[in-house]
Every structure is written in structure tokens, then in C-alpha cells.
Amino acid sequence: MQLNDDIHNYYEKLVLEYIIANRLDKRFSTEFLSDLCCIVLNQLPSKYIRHEVDMAFYLPVAERYEMEMNVRESIGRALEFMDSKELRENEIE
């Protein structure tokens, strides 16, 4: 059995929107951003959807705001973690 390719986690879209809006894609490498996304998405709950239009019509504004706030906080924590990990690795060398 194979799931439909249209099924995806809505948080992926929100994370990418945040990265682009805050120009993190201009500050960090693709490798760094890939690791960042994995760390961030593992901190967030799953919200699977098939069609973006479903979220536009059925997601209450308060829930959308809460999801965006969760993304901001998770990205902040992930950046702190990655910065501290990089510092530790540089100290070892």
C-alpha cells in the first residue's frame, strides 16, 4: 500500500514560511537548514492534511496563530541547540 503523495504535515509549510520570511535561507547553508528543519519538526506535533485549501477554510485564526508561535519557539530552541553544539565541536578541535 502506498499513501497519496498529497498527504503532508502542515507544519512543514509553516516552518519553510518562517525560514523564508526571516531570511534564514540567506544566512545558513542548505545542510544547516536541513538539520534545523529536522530538529524543529521533531519538536512540533503532526498536523497532516491533503489540501492546503482545507486549512485556509477550516483552521480558526487562533489555532493558526498558536501554530505559528510554536514554530517560532521551536526554531529559536533549535538554533540555540545548533549554536551550542557547534561551539562544543569547535572547542574539541
PDB file with one MODEL, atoms N, CA, C and O in Angstrom:
MODEL        1
ATOM      1  N   MET A   1       0.841  -1.184   0.000  1.00  0.00           N
ATOM      2  CA  MET A   1       0.000   0.000   0.000  1.00  0.00           C
ATOM      3  C   MET A   1       0.880   1.240   0.000  1.00  0.00           C
ATOM      4  O   MET A   1       1.923   1.270   0.655  1.00  0.00           O
ATOM      5  N   GLN A   2       0.470   2.237  -0.717  1.00  0.00           N
ATOM      6  CA  GLN A   2       1.199   3.493  -0.781  1.00  0.00           C
ATOM      7  C   GLN A   2       0.227   4.632  -0.485  1.00  0.00           C
ATOM      8  O   GLN A   2      -0.882   4.681  -1.017  1.00  0.00           O
ATOM      9  N   LEU A   3       0.670   5.545   0.375  1.00  0.00           N
ATOM     10  CA  LEU A   3      -0.153   6.713   0.667  1.00  0.00           C
ATOM     11  C   LEU A   3      -0.075   7.708  -0.477  1.00  0.00           C
ATOM     12  O   LEU A   3       0.898   7.732  -1.232  1.00  0.00           O
ATOM     13  N   ASN A   4      -1.082   8.506  -0.592  1.00  0.00           N
ATOM     14  CA  ASN A   4      -1.145   9.545  -1.602  1.00  0.00           C
ATOM     15  C   ASN A   4      -0.021  10.565  -1.388  1.00  0.00           C
ATOM     16  O   ASN A   4       0.255  10.951  -0.252  1.00  0.00           O
ATOM     17  N   ASP A   5       0.618  10.998  -2.458  1.00  0.00           N
ATOM     18  CA  ASP A   5       1.699  11.983  -2.367  1.00  0.00           C
ATOM     19  C   ASP A   5       1.221  13.347  -1.875  1.00  0.00           C
ATOM     20  O   ASP A   5       2.032  14.179  -1.468  1.00  0.00           O
ATOM     21  N   ASP A   6      -0.091  13.577  -1.911  1.00  0.00           N
ATOM     22  CA  ASP A   6      -0.639  14.857  -1.469  1.00  0.00           C
ATOM     23  C   ASP A   6      -0.632  15.004   0.045  1.00  0.00           C
ATOM     24  O   ASP A   6      -0.761  16.116   0.557  1.00  0.00           O
ATOM     25  N   ILE A   7      -0.486  13.907   0.761  1.00  0.00           N
ATOM     26  CA  ILE A   7      -0.526  13.955   2.228  1.00  0.00           C
ATOM     27  C   ILE A   7       0.789  14.526   2.743  1.00  0.00           C
ATOM     28  O   ILE A   7       1.869  14.039   2.408  1.00  0.00           O
ATOM     29  N   HIS A   8       0.677  15.565   3.562  1.00  0.00           N
ATOM     30  CA  HIS A   8       1.888  16.157   4.136  1.00  0.00           C
ATOM     31  C   HIS A   8       1.566  16.831   5.470  1.00  0.00           C
ATOM     32  O   HIS A   8       0.408  17.095   5.793  1.00  0.00           O
ATOM     33  N   ASN A   9       2.604  17.096   6.217  1.00  0.00           N
ATOM     34  CA  ASN A   9       2.486  17.731   7.521  1.00  0.00           C
ATOM     35  C   ASN A   9       2.415  19.247   7.302  1.00  0.00           C
ATOM     36  O   ASN A   9       3.329  19.840   6.728  1.00  0.00           O
ATOM     37  N   TYR A  10       1.342  19.857   7.755  1.00  0.00           N
ATOM     38  CA  TYR A  10       1.142  21.299   7.552  1.00  0.00           C
ATOM     39  C   TYR A  10       2.240  22.121   8.223  1.00  0.00           C
ATOM     40  O   TYR A  10       2.560  23.220   7.768  1.00  0.00           O
ATOM     41  N   TYR A  11       2.813  21.596   9.297  1.00  0.00           N
ATOM     42  CA  TYR A  11       3.892  22.319   9.973  1.00  0.00           C
ATOM     43  C   TYR A  11       5.107  22.502   9.054  1.00  0.00           C
ATOM     44  O   TYR A  11       5.858  23.462   9.226  1.00  0.00           O
ATOM     45  N   GLU A  12       5.314  21.611   8.093  1.00  0.00           N
ATOM     46  CA  GLU A  12       6.428  21.773   7.150  1.00  0.00           C
ATOM     47  C   GLU A  12       6.296  23.101   6.416  1.00  0.00           C
ATOM     48  O   GLU A  12       7.270  23.836   6.258  1.00  0.00           O
ATOM     49  N   LYS A  13       5.078  23.399   5.970  1.00  0.00           N
ATOM     50  CA  LYS A  13       4.817  24.663   5.260  1.00  0.00           C
ATOM     51  C   LYS A  13       5.091  25.857   6.165  1.00  0.00           C
ATOM     52  O   LYS A  13       5.711  26.833   5.745  1.00  0.00           O
ATOM     53  N   LEU A  14       4.623  25.775   7.418  1.00  0.00           N
ATOM     54  CA  LEU A  14       4.823  26.890   8.347  1.00  0.00           C
ATOM     55  C   LEU A  14       6.301  27.107   8.657  1.00  0.00           C
ATOM     56  O   LEU A  14       6.754  28.246   8.767  1.00  0.00           O
ATOM     57  N   VAL A  15       7.048  26.025   8.796  1.00  0.00           N
ATOM     58  CA  VAL A  15       8.490  26.137   9.067  1.00  0.00           C
ATOM     59  C   VAL A  15       9.187  26.790   7.877  1.00  0.00           C
ATOM     60  O   VAL A  15      10.006  27.690   8.061  1.00  0.00           O
ATOM     61  N   LEU A  16       8.875  26.349   6.669  1.00  0.00           N
ATOM     62  CA  LEU A  16       9.502  26.940   5.489  1.00  0.00           C
ATOM     63  C   LEU A  16       9.115  28.405   5.320  1.00  0.00           C
ATOM     64  O   LEU A  16       9.950  29.224   4.935  1.00  0.00           O
ATOM     65  N   GLU A  17       7.867  28.743   5.603  1.00  0.00           N
ATOM     66  CA  GLU A  17       7.441  30.149   5.532  1.00  0.00           C
ATOM     67  C   GLU A  17       8.256  31.006   6.503  1.00  0.00           C
ATOM     68  O   GLU A  17       8.683  32.108   6.157  1.00  0.00           O
ATOM     69  N   TYR A  18       8.468  30.498   7.715  1.00  0.00           N
ATOM     70  CA  TYR A  18       9.237  31.239   8.715  1.00  0.00           C
ATOM     71  C   TYR A  18      10.681  31.423   8.254  1.00  0.00           C
ATOM     72  O   TYR A  18      11.243  32.512   8.374  1.00  0.00           O
ATOM     73  N   ILE A  19      11.272  30.363   7.730  1.00  0.00           N
ATOM     74  CA  ILE A  19      12.666  30.424   7.263  1.00  0.00           C
ATOM     75  C   ILE A  19      12.819  31.484   6.184  1.00  0.00           C
ATOM     76  O   ILE A  19      13.762  32.275   6.217  1.00  0.00           O
ATOM     77  N   ILE A  20      11.906  31.503   5.238  1.00  0.00           N
ATOM     78  CA  ILE A  20      11.985  32.464   4.139  1.00  0.00           C
ATOM     79  C   ILE A  20      11.685  33.879   4.630  1.00  0.00           C
ATOM     80  O   ILE A  20      12.399  34.816   4.275  1.00  0.00           O
ATOM     81  N   ALA A  21      10.642  34.046   5.439  1.00  0.00           N
ATOM     82  CA  ALA A  21      10.256  35.374   5.938  1.00  0.00           C
ATOM     83  C   ALA A  21      11.367  36.001   6.773  1.00  0.00           C
ATOM     84  O   ALA A  21      11.530  37.222   6.777  1.00  0.00           O
ATOM     85  N   ASN A  22      12.127  35.177   7.477  1.00  0.00           N
ATOM     86  CA  ASN A  22      13.195  35.683   8.337  1.00  0.00           C
ATOM     87  C   ASN A  22      14.578  35.551   7.695  1.00  0.00           C
ATOM     88  O   ASN A  22      15.605  35.720   8.351  1.00  0.00           O
ATOM     89  N   ARG A  23      14.575  35.247   6.410  1.00  0.00           N
ATOM     90  CA  ARG A  23      15.792  35.200   5.591  1.00  0.00           C
ATOM     91  C   ARG A  23      16.864  34.249   6.163  1.00  0.00           C
ATOM     92  O   ARG A  23      18.060  34.466   5.970  1.00  0.00           O
ATOM     93  N   LEU A  24      16.430  33.223   6.850  1.00  0.00           N
ATOM     94  CA  LEU A  24      17.389  32.246   7.357  1.00  0.00           C
ATOM     95  C   LEU A  24      18.046  31.498   6.201  1.00  0.00           C
ATOM     96  O   LEU A  24      19.173  31.016   6.320  1.00  0.00           O
ATOM     97  N   ASP A  25      17.326  31.408   5.074  1.00  0.00           N
ATOM     98  CA  ASP A  25      17.886  30.747   3.893  1.00  0.00           C
ATOM     99  C   ASP A  25      19.036  31.543   3.294  1.00  0.00           C
ATOM    100  O   ASP A  25      19.818  30.999   2.514  1.00  0.00           O
ATOM    101  N   LYS A  26      19.153  32.819   3.642  1.00  0.00           N
ATOM    102  CA  LYS A  26      20.265  33.653   3.168  1.00  0.00           C
ATOM    103  C   LYS A  26      21.449  33.603   4.139  1.00  0.00           C
ATOM    104  O   LYS A  26      22.582  33.896   3.757  1.00  0.00           O
ATOM    105  N   ARG A  27      21.182  33.234   5.385  1.00  0.00           N
ATOM    106  CA  ARG A  27      22.220  33.220   6.421  1.00  0.00           C
ATOM    107  C   ARG A  27      22.892  31.875   6.592  1.00  0.00           C
ATOM    108  O   ARG A  27      24.050  31.804   7.001  1.00  0.00           O
ATOM    109  N   PHE A  28      22.166  30.797   6.277  1.00  0.00           N
ATOM    110  CA  PHE A  28      22.676  29.460   6.573  1.00  0.00           C
ATOM    111  C   PHE A  28      22.709  28.588   5.324  1.00  0.00           C
ATOM    112  O   PHE A  28      21.989  28.831   4.356  1.00  0.00           O
ATOM    113  N   SER A  29      23.556  27.570   5.369  1.00  0.00           N
ATOM    114  CA  SER A  29      23.685  26.641   4.244  1.00  0.00           C
ATOM    115  C   SER A  29      22.475  25.711   4.173  1.00  0.00           C
ATOM    116  O   SER A  29      21.700  25.600   5.123  1.00  0.00           O
ATOM    117  N   THR A  30      22.333  25.056   3.040  1.00  0.00           N
ATOM    118  CA  THR A  30      21.257  24.090   2.850  1.00  0.00           C
ATOM    119  C   THR A  30      21.393  22.946   3.850  1.00  0.00           C
ATOM    120  O   THR A  30      20.394  22.478   4.396  1.00  0.00           O
ATOM    121  N   GLU A  31      22.607  22.499   4.090  1.00  0.00           N
ATOM    122  CA  GLU A  31      22.851  21.424   5.064  1.00  0.00           C
ATOM    123  C   GLU A  31      22.383  21.836   6.457  1.00  0.00           C
ATOM    124  O   GLU A  31      21.704  21.072   7.143  1.00  0.00           O
ATOM    125  N   PHE A  32      22.749  23.043   6.867  1.00  0.00           N
ATOM    126  CA  PHE A  32      22.361  23.550   8.178  1.00  0.00           C
ATOM    127  C   PHE A  32      20.843  23.632   8.276  1.00  0.00           C
ATOM    128  O   PHE A  32      20.261  23.215   9.278  1.00  0.00           O
ATOM    129  N   LEU A  33      20.198  24.168   7.238  1.00  0.00           N
ATOM    130  CA  LEU A  33      18.745  24.322   7.247  1.00  0.00           C
ATOM    131  C   LEU A  33      18.028  22.971   7.255  1.00  0.00           C
ATOM    132  O   LEU A  33      16.969  22.836   7.868  1.00  0.00           O
ATOM    133  N   SER A  34      18.591  21.986   6.587  1.00  0.00           N
ATOM    134  CA  SER A  34      18.005  20.641   6.606  1.00  0.00           C
ATOM    135  C   SER A  34      18.029  20.077   8.013  1.00  0.00           C
ATOM    136  O   SER A  34      17.036  19.522   8.483  1.00  0.00           O
ATOM    137  N   ASP A  35      19.172  20.220   8.692  1.00  0.00           N
ATOM    138  CA  ASP A  35      19.266  19.762  10.083  1.00  0.00           C
ATOM    139  C   ASP A  35      18.309  20.546  10.977  1.00  0.00           C
ATOM    140  O   ASP A  35      17.637  19.976  11.837  1.00  0.00           O
ATOM    141  N   LEU A  36      18.256  21.850  10.763  1.00  0.00           N
ATOM    142  CA  LEU A  36      17.364  22.702  11.544  1.00  0.00           C
ATOM    143  C   LEU A  36      15.914  22.248  11.395  1.00  0.00           C
ATOM    144  O   LEU A  36      15.199  22.114  12.388  1.00  0.00           O
ATOM    145  N   CYS A  37      15.483  22.015  10.168  1.00  0.00           N
ATOM    146  CA  CYS A  37      14.103  21.589   9.921  1.00  0.00           C
ATOM    147  C   CYS A  37      13.792  20.266  10.620  1.00  0.00           C
ATOM    148  O   CYS A  37      12.710  20.102  11.184  1.00  0.00           O
ATOM    149  N   CYS A  38      14.725  19.334  10.586  1.00  0.00           N
ATOM    150  CA  CYS A  38      14.502  18.053  11.269  1.00  0.00           C
ATOM    151  C   CYS A  38      14.328  18.260  12.768  1.00  0.00           C
ATOM    152  O   CYS A  38      13.418  17.694  13.374  1.00  0.00           O
ATOM    153  N   ILE A  39      15.189  19.062  13.360  1.00  0.00           N
ATOM    154  CA  ILE A  39      15.097  19.320  14.805  1.00  0.00           C
ATOM    155  C   ILE A  39      13.784  20.017  15.134  1.00  0.00           C
ATOM    156  O   ILE A  39      13.102  19.643  16.088  1.00  0.00           O
ATOM    157  N   VAL A  40      13.432  21.019  14.354  1.00  0.00           N
ATOM    158  CA  VAL A  40      12.202  21.783  14.600  1.00  0.00           C
ATOM    159  C   VAL A  40      10.968  20.900  14.443  1.00  0.00           C
ATOM    160  O   VAL A  40      10.098  20.888  15.314  1.00  0.00           O
ATOM    161  N   LEU A  41      10.889  20.166  13.343  1.00  0.00           N
ATOM    162  CA  LEU A  41       9.693  19.357  13.094  1.00  0.00           C
ATOM    163  C   LEU A  41       9.543  18.225  14.109  1.00  0.00           C
ATOM    164  O   LEU A  41       8.425  17.791  14.389  1.00  0.00           O
ATOM    165  N   ASN A  42      10.639  17.751  14.653  1.00  0.00           N
ATOM    166  CA  ASN A  42      10.550  16.723  15.693  1.00  0.00           C
ATOM    167  C   ASN A  42      10.034  17.285  17.015  1.00  0.00           C
ATOM    168  O   ASN A  42       9.562  16.529  17.865  1.00  0.00           O
ATOM    169  N   GLN A  43      10.119  18.589  17.194  1.00  0.00           N
ATOM    170  CA  GLN A  43       9.598  19.233  18.404  1.00  0.00           C
ATOM    171  C   GLN A  43       8.102  19.526  18.303  1.00  0.00           C
ATOM    172  O   GLN A  43       7.427  19.684  19.320  1.00  0.00           O
ATOM    173  N   LEU A  44       7.594  19.598  17.093  1.00  0.00           N
ATOM    174  CA  LEU A  44       6.207  20.014  16.863  1.00  0.00           C
ATOM    175  C   LEU A  44       5.280  18.818  16.679  1.00  0.00           C
ATOM    176  O   LEU A  44       5.719  17.747  16.258  1.00  0.00           O
ATOM    177  N   PRO A  45       3.997  19.000  16.997  1.00  0.00           N
ATOM    178  CA  PRO A  45       3.048  17.908  16.736  1.00  0.00           C
ATOM    179  C   PRO A  45       2.817  17.781  15.233  1.00  0.00           C
ATOM    180  O   PRO A  45       3.110  18.704  14.473  1.00  0.00           O
ATOM    181  N   SER A  46       2.306  16.667  14.823  1.00  0.00           N
ATOM    182  CA  SER A  46       1.975  16.467  13.406  1.00  0.00           C
ATOM    183  C   SER A  46       0.584  17.009  13.122  1.00  0.00           C
ATOM    184  O   SER A  46      -0.326  16.896  13.944  1.00  0.00           O
ATOM    185  N   LYS A  47       0.439  17.593  11.953  1.00  0.00           N
ATOM    186  CA  LYS A  47      -0.869  18.096  11.509  1.00  0.00           C
ATOM    187  C   LYS A  47      -0.960  17.760  10.022  1.00  0.00           C
ATOM    188  O   LYS A  47      -0.672  18.593   9.162  1.00  0.00           O
ATOM    189  N   TYR A  48      -1.368  16.518   9.738  1.00  0.00           N
ATOM    190  CA  TYR A  48      -1.382  16.049   8.360  1.00  0.00           C
ATOM    191  C   TYR A  48      -2.627  16.502   7.626  1.00  0.00           C
ATOM    192  O   TYR A  48      -3.736  16.480   8.160  1.00  0.00           O
ATOM    193  N   ILE A  49      -2.413  16.912   6.388  1.00  0.00           N
ATOM    194  CA  ILE A  49      -3.506  17.379   5.532  1.00  0.00           C
ATOM    195  C   ILE A  49      -3.282  16.847   4.121  1.00  0.00           C
ATOM    196  O   ILE A  49      -2.200  16.365   3.786  1.00  0.00           O
ATOM    197  N   ARG A  50      -4.312  16.943   3.316  1.00  0.00           N
ATOM    198  CA  ARG A  50      -4.191  16.597   1.896  1.00  0.00           C
ATOM    199  C   ARG A  50      -4.168  17.845   1.031  1.00  0.00           C
ATOM    200  O   ARG A  50      -3.452  17.902   0.032  1.00  0.00           O
ATOM    201  N   HIS A  51      -4.954  18.845   1.416  1.00  0.00           N
ATOM    202  CA  HIS A  51      -5.109  20.034   0.573  1.00  0.00           C
ATOM    203  C   HIS A  51      -4.941  21.295   1.409  1.00  0.00           C
ATOM    204  O   HIS A  51      -5.535  21.430   2.479  1.00  0.00           O
ATOM    205  N   GLU A  52      -4.133  22.208   0.911  1.00  0.00           N
ATOM    206  CA  GLU A  52      -3.907  23.481   1.609  1.00  0.00           C
ATOM    207  C   GLU A  52      -5.221  24.243   1.793  1.00  0.00           C
ATOM    208  O   GLU A  52      -5.412  24.921   2.803  1.00  0.00           O
ATOM    209  N   VAL A  53      -6.098  24.134   0.844  1.00  0.00           N
ATOM    210  CA  VAL A  53      -7.361  24.863   0.899  1.00  0.00           C
ATOM    211  C   VAL A  53      -8.175  24.455   2.126  1.00  0.00           C
ATOM    212  O   VAL A  53      -8.918  25.268   2.676  1.00  0.00           O
ATOM    213  N   ASP A  54      -8.038  23.209   2.553  1.00  0.00           N
ATOM    214  CA  ASP A  54      -8.745  22.766   3.759  1.00  0.00           C
ATOM    215  C   ASP A  54      -8.318  23.591   4.969  1.00  0.00           C
ATOM    216  O   ASP A  54      -9.155  23.973   5.787  1.00  0.00           O
ATOM    217  N   MET A  55      -7.043  23.862   5.084  1.00  0.00           N
ATOM    218  CA  MET A  55      -6.546  24.639   6.214  1.00  0.00           C
ATOM    219  C   MET A  55      -7.009  26.081   6.119  1.00  0.00           C
ATOM    220  O   MET A  55      -7.314  26.700   7.139  1.00  0.00           O
ATOM    221  N   ALA A  56      -7.067  26.618   4.928  1.00  0.00           N
ATOM    222  CA  ALA A  56      -7.495  28.006   4.749  1.00  0.00           C
ATOM    223  C   ALA A  56      -8.938  28.207   5.204  1.00  0.00           C
ATOM    224  O   ALA A  56      -9.267  29.241   5.786  1.00  0.00           O
ATOM    225  N   PHE A  57      -9.793  27.233   4.945  1.00  0.00           N
ATOM    226  CA  PHE A  57     -11.215  27.377   5.274  1.00  0.00           C
ATOM    227  C   PHE A  57     -11.566  26.922   6.683  1.00  0.00           C
ATOM    228  O   PHE A  57     -12.467  27.488   7.303  1.00  0.00           O
ATOM    229  N   TYR A  58     -10.876  25.914   7.200  1.00  0.00           N
ATOM    230  CA  TYR A  58     -11.325  25.280   8.436  1.00  0.00           C
ATOM    231  C   TYR A  58     -10.441  25.540   9.649  1.00  0.00           C
ATOM    232  O   TYR A  58     -10.806  25.154  10.760  1.00  0.00           O
ATOM    233  N   LEU A  59      -9.296  26.179   9.470  1.00  0.00           N
ATOM    234  CA  LEU A  59      -8.406  26.431  10.596  1.00  0.00           C
ATOM    235  C   LEU A  59      -8.770  27.763  11.244  1.00  0.00           C
ATOM    236  O   LEU A  59      -8.668  28.806  10.599  1.00  0.00           O
ATOM    237  N   PRO A  60      -9.190  27.746  12.506  1.00  0.00           N
ATOM    238  CA  PRO A  60      -9.506  29.012  13.179  1.00  0.00           C
ATOM    239  C   PRO A  60      -8.261  29.895  13.291  1.00  0.00           C
ATOM    240  O   PRO A  60      -7.144  29.392  13.410  1.00  0.00           O
ATOM    241  N   VAL A  61      -8.460  31.194  13.254  1.00  0.00           N
ATOM    242  CA  VAL A  61      -7.358  32.153  13.305  1.00  0.00           C
ATOM    243  C   VAL A  61      -6.514  31.943  14.561  1.00  0.00           C
ATOM    244  O   VAL A  61      -5.287  32.014  14.502  1.00  0.00           O
ATOM    245  N   ALA A  62      -7.158  31.690  15.684  1.00  0.00           N
ATOM    246  CA  ALA A  62      -6.425  31.496  16.940  1.00  0.00           C
ATOM    247  C   ALA A  62      -5.517  30.266  16.868  1.00  0.00           C
ATOM    248  O   ALA A  62      -4.399  30.285  17.382  1.00  0.00           O
ATOM    249  N   GLU A  63      -6.001  29.201  16.230  1.00  0.00           N
ATOM    250  CA  GLU A  63      -5.178  27.989  16.104  1.00  0.00           C
ATOM    251  C   GLU A  63      -4.005  28.234  15.152  1.00  0.00           C
ATOM    252  O   GLU A  63      -2.894  27.769  15.406  1.00  0.00           O
ATOM    253  N   ARG A  64      -4.243  28.951  14.073  1.00  0.00           N
ATOM    254  CA  ARG A  64      -3.162  29.285  13.135  1.00  0.00           C
ATOM    255  C   ARG A  64      -2.092  30.112  13.859  1.00  0.00           C
ATOM    256  O   ARG A  64      -0.898  29.857  13.702  1.00  0.00           O
ATOM    257  N   TYR A  65      -2.515  31.088  14.640  1.00  0.00           N
ATOM    258  CA  TYR A  65      -1.573  31.917  15.397  1.00  0.00           C
ATOM    259  C   TYR A  65      -0.764  31.061  16.366  1.00  0.00           C
ATOM    260  O   TYR A  65       0.450  31.228  16.482  1.00  0.00           O
ATOM    261  N   GLU A  66      -1.437  30.143  17.061  1.00  0.00           N
ATOM    262  CA  GLU A  66      -0.743  29.259  18.002  1.00  0.00           C
ATOM    263  C   GLU A  66       0.277  28.375  17.282  1.00  0.00           C
ATOM    264  O   GLU A  66       1.375  28.152  17.791  1.00  0.00           O
ATOM    265  N   MET A  67      -0.079  27.877  16.115  1.00  0.00           N
ATOM    266  CA  MET A  67       0.847  27.044  15.339  1.00  0.00           C
ATOM    267  C   MET A  67       2.062  27.856  14.919  1.00  0.00           C
ATOM    268  O   MET A  67       3.190  27.370  14.999  1.00  0.00           O
ATOM    269  N   GLU A  68       1.843  29.094  14.471  1.00  0.00           N
ATOM    270  CA  GLU A  68       2.957  29.952  14.067  1.00  0.00           C
ATOM    271  C   GLU A  68       3.856  30.278  15.260  1.00  0.00           C
ATOM    272  O   GLU A  68       5.079  30.319  15.126  1.00  0.00           O
ATOM    273  N   MET A  69       3.253  30.509  16.420  1.00  0.00           N
ATOM    274  CA  MET A  69       4.031  30.773  17.632  1.00  0.00           C
ATOM    275  C   MET A  69       4.856  29.540  18.013  1.00  0.00           C
ATOM    276  O   MET A  69       6.016  29.671  18.405  1.00  0.00           O
ATOM    277  N   ASN A  70       4.274  28.355  17.902  1.00  0.00           N
ATOM    278  CA  ASN A  70       5.008  27.121  18.178  1.00  0.00           C
ATOM    279  C   ASN A  70       6.207  26.963  17.244  1.00  0.00           C
ATOM    280  O   ASN A  70       7.272  26.509  17.662  1.00  0.00           O
ATOM    281  N   VAL A  71       6.027  27.337  15.984  1.00  0.00           N
ATOM    282  CA  VAL A  71       7.121  27.268  15.012  1.00  0.00           C
ATOM    283  C   VAL A  71       8.237  28.227  15.412  1.00  0.00           C
ATOM    284  O   VAL A  71       9.407  27.845  15.425  1.00  0.00           O
ATOM    285  N   ARG A  72       7.882  29.477  15.741  1.00  0.00           N
ATOM    286  CA  ARG A  72       8.897  30.463  16.152  1.00  0.00           C
ATOM    287  C   ARG A  72       9.694  29.968  17.346  1.00  0.00           C
ATOM    288  O   ARG A  72      10.922  30.041  17.355  1.00  0.00           O
ATOM    289  N   GLU A  73       8.991  29.463  18.359  1.00  0.00           N
ATOM    290  CA  GLU A  73       9.665  28.995  19.562  1.00  0.00           C
ATOM    291  C   GLU A  73      10.544  27.784  19.272  1.00  0.00           C
ATOM    292  O   GLU A  73      11.659  27.695  19.788  1.00  0.00           O
ATOM    293  N   SER A  74      10.067  26.865  18.467  1.00  0.00           N
ATOM    294  CA  SER A  74      10.836  25.667  18.138  1.00  0.00           C
ATOM    295  C   SER A  74      12.077  26.010  17.323  1.00  0.00           C
ATOM    296  O   SER A  74      13.138  25.420  17.528  1.00  0.00           O
ATOM    297  N   ILE A  75      11.951  26.955  16.407  1.00  0.00           N
ATOM    298  CA  ILE A  75      13.115  27.369  15.623  1.00  0.00           C
ATOM    299  C   ILE A  75      14.130  28.053  16.529  1.00  0.00           C
ATOM    300  O   ILE A  75      15.331  27.822  16.387  1.00  0.00           O
ATOM    301  N   GLY A  76      13.676  28.884  17.450  1.00  0.00           N
ATOM    302  CA  GLY A  76      14.587  29.529  18.401  1.00  0.00           C
ATOM    303  C   GLY A  76      15.359  28.510  19.220  1.00  0.00           C
ATOM    304  O   GLY A  76      16.574  28.625  19.382  1.00  0.00           O
ATOM    305  N   ARG A  77      14.644  27.503  19.740  1.00  0.00           N
ATOM    306  CA  ARG A  77      15.312  26.458  20.530  1.00  0.00           C
ATOM    307  C   ARG A  77      16.295  25.662  19.678  1.00  0.00           C
ATOM    308  O   ARG A  77      17.392  25.334  20.130  1.00  0.00           O
ATOM    309  N   ALA A  78      15.901  25.354  18.448  1.00  0.00           N
ATOM    310  CA  ALA A  78      16.769  24.575  17.562  1.00  0.00           C
ATOM    311  C   ALA A  78      18.030  25.359  17.208  1.00  0.00           C
ATOM    312  O   ALA A  78      19.123  24.794  17.175  1.00  0.00           O
ATOM    313  N   LEU A  79      17.883  26.656  16.944  1.00  0.00           N
ATOM    314  CA  LEU A  79      19.060  27.479  16.634  1.00  0.00           C
ATOM    315  C   LEU A  79      20.011  27.549  17.826  1.00  0.00           C
ATOM    316  O   LEU A  79      21.228  27.473  17.661  1.00  0.00           O
ATOM    317  N   GLU A  80      19.453  27.693  19.024  1.00  0.00           N
ATOM    318  CA  GLU A  80      20.292  27.702  20.228  1.00  0.00           C
ATOM    319  C   GLU A  80      21.026  26.375  20.380  1.00  0.00           C
ATOM    320  O   GLU A  80      22.220  26.352  20.680  1.00  0.00           O
ATOM    321  N   PHE A  81      20.318  25.280  20.173  1.00  0.00           N
ATOM    322  CA  PHE A  81      20.924  23.957  20.274  1.00  0.00           C
ATOM    323  C   PHE A  81      22.043  23.785  19.256  1.00  0.00           C
ATOM    324  O   PHE A  81      23.125  23.304  19.590  1.00  0.00           O
ATOM    325  N   MET A  82      21.780  24.179  18.021  1.00  0.00           N
ATOM    326  CA  MET A  82      22.781  24.003  16.966  1.00  0.00           C
ATOM    327  C   MET A  82      23.983  24.904  17.200  1.00  0.00           C
ATOM    328  O   MET A  82      25.116  24.508  16.926  1.00  0.00           O
ATOM    329  N   ASP A  83      23.747  26.122  17.708  1.00  0.00           N
ATOM    330  CA  ASP A  83      24.860  27.016  18.036  1.00  0.00           C
ATOM    331  C   ASP A  83      25.713  26.436  19.150  1.00  0.00           C
ATOM    332  O   ASP A  83      26.940  26.480  19.072  1.00  0.00           O
ATOM    333  N   SER A  84      25.083  25.894  20.186  1.00  0.00           N
ATOM    334  CA  SER A  84      25.851  25.340  21.302  1.00  0.00           C
ATOM    335  C   SER A  84      26.586  24.077  20.877  1.00  0.00           C
ATOM    336  O   SER A  84      27.701  23.830  21.336  1.00  0.00           O
ATOM    337  N   LYS A  85      25.987  23.285  20.019  1.00  0.00           N
ATOM    338  CA  LYS A  85      26.648  22.080  19.511  1.00  0.00           C
ATOM    339  C   LYS A  85      27.877  22.462  18.695  1.00  0.00           C
ATOM    340  O   LYS A  85      28.931  21.839  18.820  1.00  0.00           O
ATOM    341  N   GLU A  86      27.738  23.492  17.857  1.00  0.00           N
ATOM    342  CA  GLU A  86      28.855  23.955  17.034  1.00  0.00           C
ATOM    343  C   GLU A  86      29.981  24.494  17.917  1.00  0.00           C
ATOM    344  O   GLU A  86      31.157  24.241  17.652  1.00  0.00           O
ATOM    345  N   LEU A  87      29.623  25.232  18.960  1.00  0.00           N
ATOM    346  CA  LEU A  87      30.640  25.748  19.878  1.00  0.00           C
ATOM    347  C   LEU A  87      31.392  24.613  20.560  1.00  0.00           C
ATOM    348  O   LEU A  87      32.617  24.656  20.676  1.00  0.00           O
ATOM    349  N   ARG A  88      30.654  23.587  21.014  1.00  0.00           N
ATOM    350  CA  ARG A  88      31.298  22.441  21.666  1.00  0.00           C
ATOM    351  C   ARG A  88      32.236  21.730  20.709  1.00  0.00           C
ATOM    352  O   ARG A  88      33.335  21.334  21.100  1.00  0.00           O
ATOM    353  N   GLU A  89      31.820  21.562  19.461  1.00  0.00           N
ATOM    354  CA  GLU A  89      32.669  20.883  18.481  1.00  0.00           C
ATOM    355  C   GLU A  89      33.912  21.695  18.186  1.00  0.00           C
ATOM    356  O   GLU A  89      34.987  21.126  18.001  1.00  0.00           O
ATOM    357  N   ASN A  90      33.791  23.023  18.137  1.00  0.00           N
ATOM    358  CA  ASN A  90      34.949  23.870  17.883  1.00  0.00           C
ATOM    359  C   ASN A  90      35.917  23.846  19.051  1.00  0.00           C
ATOM    360  O   ASN A  90      37.125  23.968  18.844  1.00  0.00           O
ATOM    361  N   GLU A  91      35.418  23.692  20.280  1.00  0.00           N
ATOM    362  CA  GLU A  91      36.285  23.628  21.443  1.00  0.00           C
ATOM    363  C   GLU A  91      37.106  22.357  21.460  1.00  0.00           C
ATOM    364  O   GLU A  91      38.235  22.357  21.950  1.00  0.00           O
ATOM    365  N   ILE A  92      36.558  21.272  20.932  1.00  0.00           N
ATOM    366  CA  ILE A  92      37.260  19.993  20.904  1.00  0.00           C
ATOM    367  C   ILE A  92      38.419  20.032  19.919  1.00  0.00           C
ATOM    368  O   ILE A  92      39.452  19.409  20.163  1.00  0.00           O
ATOM    369  N   GLU A  93      38.270  20.736  18.836  1.00  0.00           N
ATOM    370  CA  GLU A  93      39.302  20.771  17.787  1.00  0.00           C
ATOM    371  C   GLU A  93      40.508  21.534  18.193  1.00  0.00           C
ATOM    372  O   GLU A  93      41.456  21.649  17.416  1.00  0.00           O
TER     373      GLU A  93
ENDMDL
END
